[in-house]
Amino acid sequence: MKVTSPMAKDRAISASGDKTLKVWHLDTGLLIATFHCDGTAYCCACADEGRIVAGDGGGRVYILRLEE
């Protein structure tokens, strides 16, 4: 699993071997959102304007935005 720096001061995103990307609330430890990839999620990063960029084992790249 790889974890990036926080998206906001109180959030972080993780990529996992279970083919998911997860957004976490750092203060509470609660899961905010889950995204399912087509393959093992190997990396993720926070981009500008609150977007998430991630890649999976199949070579796919995902560009996501968390809507609240």
Helices and strands as residue ranges (DSSP letters): E 2-3, E 11-15, E 20-25, E 31-36, E 41-46, G 48-50, E 51-56, E 61-65
